[in-house]
Amino acid sequence: MKTQLFNILLPLGALVLGSVIGLAFGSIQNAALLRNKKLQQLGNLGSGWSIMPGSMRRVAFLMMALAVVQIGCPLFFQNESNQWMVSAGVVMGYGWTLFQQFRRHSTYRF
């Protein structure tokens, strides 16, 4: 009985952990976007290359967070399905922030 419960909770935990990482990354990206829009409105951006500065650094932090999870929680990566659950959680978390941003700026309301 204990193993069956563990087999149910482990993928759920992997999905939740991935979602937290995706939501955190999406929130950081959204905050940077708002800050850069404000700088653009004030005319403080010098060129087109500086519209989204620091995005590569934020992606590197996302990759480091995923590596820390993979090293710190090896239980989530013992079988292949749990590994995909972490990835699905990241996609769901980041997708949720993108959906919320779309919903705020869209004329069509869901």
N, C-alpha and C positions, 0 to 999 in steps of 0.2 A: 504494500500500500504506500509505503514511504517513497519508493522509487517512482511510482506512477504520479504522485503529487509533484515530485521533483521534476519529472519530465514535462509536466504542464507548466509549472512556475518558471522554469529556466528560460524557455522561449519568450514568455511574457516579460520577464525581467530584462532580457536582451532587447526586446522591442521598446520598453520604457526607457532604458538607458540610451539607446540610439535616438529616441525621440527627444530626450533632454538635450543631447548634443546638437541635434538638428535645430531645435528651437533656440538654443543659445547662439548658434552660428547665425541663424536667420535674424535674431534680434540685434546682434552686433552689426551685421550687414545693413539692416534697416536704419540703425542709428547713424552709421557712416553715410548712408545715402541722404538722410535728412540733413546732416551737417554739411555735406558737400553741396546740396541744393541751396542751403542758406548762404554758403560762401559764393556760389555762382550768382545768386541774386544780388549780393553785395558787390560783385565784380572783383572779388579777390582771387579768382582762379586765373592763372596766367595763360594757359594754353589748353587745347583739347585733350592733351595727354594727361592732364592733371584733374580730369573730371571725377575719377574714382581712385584717388591715391590710397595706397595701403591695402588694396584688395588682395594682392599676392601674399602679403604678410598674414592677413586674416585666413586665407586658404591654408597657409602653412600651419597656423595654429589649429585649424580644424584637423589637418592630417596628424599633428602631434597629439591632439586629444584622442583621436581614434587609435593611435599607436599606444598611448597610455592605457586605454581601455583594453586593448588586446594583450598587453603585457600584464596589467594589473588584475584583470579578470579573465584568466585563461579558461575558466569554466565555460564561459559563453562561446568559446571558439573550439571546443572539443569535437563537436560534430558540425557538419556543414550547414544544417538547417538553422542552428542558432546564429551562426556567422551571418547568414542572410537576414536574420531577424534584426540584428544590430543595424545592418545597412538599410533595411526597410524602415526602421525607426528614424534613421537620419533623414531619409527621403521624406517621410511623413512629417517630421518636425519642421524641416526647412520648407516643404511644400505648404504647410499650414501658414507660415509667415508670409510666403508669397501670395497665397490665396487671400489672406487678410489685407495685404497691400493692394491687391487687385480689386477687392471689394470696396475699399475706401475710395479708390480713384475711378471706379466704374459708375456709369450712369444707370446701368442695369443692376437692380438689387436682388440678391438671392434670398 
